[in-house]
Amino acid sequence: MNDLKNIGIRQFLAWRGILPKYERNGYDMYLSPLREERTPSFKVDYVQNLWYDFGLGEGAHCSPS
C-alpha cells in the first residue's frame, strides 16, 4: 500500500490505459474514469499530484484554471 503513495496520479492513469484528452502547463484533462462522459472534466494537477472531477464535484481540489 505504501508503494501507491509513491506513484503519481498521472502515471497511475497511464498504467491503467487512461490517457489525457488534452494537456496544459501543469495539468491534464481526462474523460472521467469514474463515469461516462464525452467532454473532459477530470482534471489532474501533476505538479501537486491532485485530481478533481468537476462533473461529480469530488476529489482532491484543483483550481479550475
Secondary structure, 3 states (H helix, E strand, C coil): CHHHHHCCHHHHHHHCCCCCCEEECCEEEECCCCCCCCCCCEEEECCCCEEEECCCCEECCCCCC
